[in-house]
Amino acid sequence: METSEGRAPTPPSDEAIAESAQQHGYTGDKDAYLRRLRRIEGQVRGIARMVEEDKYCIDILTQVAAVTKALHAVSLGLVEEHIGHCVVGAAAEPDPDLRAEAIDIKVKEAAGAIGRLLR
């Protein structure tokens, strides 16, 4: 195959191949996830400050519950991204024998992650 200039196209570099292979379902939303995690990190620092300042225990527990809920929201988003990208990607495997195994692995990963979230 040649380009419009009559040259053979340049094959992708090993780095480009590795980078595309490492893209995850959340990659498109990575900045949003990082913003949320930084906000959660700030909340946790605030909770530590509350403990240092001997704030009322119920107020601290209220903030812990808010952080827990925020982390659950991040977790559920990542599970959704895993299913929508990784599991669906495994289902697109052209080799039927590899497809079944890939789907099984990705579904088990998702089920394991969900199980850890529910503990």
Secondary structure as GFF3:
##gff-version 3
##sequence-region A 1 119
A	DSSP	alpha_helix	14	21	.	.	.	ID=ss1
A	DSSP	three_ten_helix	27	29	.	.	.	ID=ss2
A	DSSP	alpha_helix	30	52	.	.	.	ID=ss3
A	DSSP	alpha_helix	57	81	.	.	.	ID=ss4
A	DSSP	pi_helix	82	87	.	.	.	ID=ss5
A	DSSP	alpha_helix	88	91	.	.	.	ID=ss6
A	DSSP	alpha_helix	96	118	.	.	.	ID=ss7
###
